[in-house]
């Protein structure tokens, strides 16, 4: 069958590739920026796939902001520390070592 198609097989696979573009756009959600633990939220059937990424990412950011606001006292900066570099090496003034 493939031998009889000759260059027609190119058009067959080109048609499959062209038909896959709308399928991927409408039925497979974008996973960029979503943690592995939150993939189940992304693939929820109640969200349309082409809009799921925006909804889930906004919800995750809101949850993160709420946790940060709730635990804001845990993230205080220590203002008593200086930004100076401390030298912890000891220099030997003489080369006399006693064993």
C-alpha positions as CSV (number, residue, x, y, z in Angstrom):
1,X,0.0,0.0,0.0
2,X,2.8,2.5,0.9
3,X,4.7,1.7,-2.3
4,X,1.6,2.5,-4.4
5,X,1.1,5.9,-2.6
6,X,4.6,7.2,-3.5
7,X,4.5,11.0,-2.8
8,X,0.9,10.7,-1.6
9,X,2.1,9.4,1.8
10,X,3.7,12.9,2.3
11,X,0.2,14.5,1.9
12,X,-1.3,11.9,4.3
13,X,1.1,12.7,7.1
14,X,1.0,16.4,6.3
15,X,-2.8,16.3,6.7
16,X,-2.4,14.5,10.1
17,X,0.0,17.1,11.3
18,X,-2.3,19.9,10.2
19,X,-5.3,18.3,11.9
20,X,-3.3,17.9,15.1
21,X,-2.8,21.7,15.5
22,X,-6.4,22.5,16.5
23,X,-6.6,19.3,18.6
24,X,-3.5,20.3,20.6
25,X,-4.8,23.9,21.0
26,X,-8.3,22.9,22.2
27,X,-7.8,19.7,24.1
28,X,-4.3,19.8,25.7
29,X,-3.6,22.4,28.4
30,X,-0.3,24.3,28.7
31,X,1.8,22.9,31.6
32,X,4.4,25.7,31.8
33,X,4.9,27.1,35.3
34,X,2.6,24.6,37.0
35,X,4.2,22.3,39.6
36,X,3.8,18.6,39.4
37,X,1.6,18.6,42.5
38,X,-0.9,20.9,40.8
39,X,-1.3,19.0,37.5
40,X,-4.5,17.4,38.6
41,X,-6.0,20.9,38.9
42,X,-4.8,21.7,35.4
43,X,-6.4,18.7,33.8
44,X,-9.8,19.2,35.6
45,X,-12.6,18.4,33.1
46,X,-14.6,21.5,34.2
47,X,-12.0,23.9,32.7
48,X,-11.6,24.3,29.0
49,X,-8.1,23.2,28.1
50,X,-7.1,26.4,26.2
51,X,-8.0,28.5,29.2
52,X,-7.0,26.1,32.1
53,X,-3.5,27.4,32.4
54,X,-4.6,31.0,33.0
55,X,-7.2,30.0,35.6
56,X,-5.0,27.5,37.5
57,X,-2.0,29.8,37.5
58,X,-4.1,32.7,38.9
59,X,-5.5,30.5,41.6
60,X,-2.1,29.2,42.6
61,X,-0.7,32.7,42.8
62,X,-3.6,33.8,44.9
63,X,-3.0,30.9,47.3
64,X,0.7,31.7,47.4
65,X,0.0,35.3,48.2
66,X,-2.4,34.4,50.9
67,X,0.1,32.0,52.5
68,X,2.8,34.7,52.3
69,X,0.5,37.3,53.9
70,X,-0.6,34.8,56.6
71,X,3.0,34.0,57.5
72,X,4.5,37.4,56.9
73,X,6.1,37.4,60.4
74,X,8.2,34.3,59.5
75,X,10.0,36.2,56.7
76,X,11.4,39.1,58.7
77,X,14.9,40.2,57.9
78,X,17.6,40.2,60.5
79,X,18.7,43.8,60.6
80,X,21.4,43.3,63.2
81,X,23.8,41.5,60.8
82,X,26.4,43.5,59.0
83,X,27.2,43.1,55.3
84,X,31.0,43.1,56.0
85,X,33.1,40.1,55.0
86,X,34.6,38.4,58.0
87,X,38.1,37.0,57.8
88,X,38.2,33.6,59.5
89,X,41.6,32.4,58.4
90,X,44.5,32.5,60.9
91,X,47.8,33.6,59.6
92,X,51.0,32.1,61.0
93,X,53.5,34.9,61.7
94,X,56.5,32.6,62.1
95,X,57.2,29.3,60.4
96,X,58.1,27.4,63.7
97,X,55.8,24.5,64.2
98,X,56.3,22.3,67.2
99,X,55.1,18.7,67.1
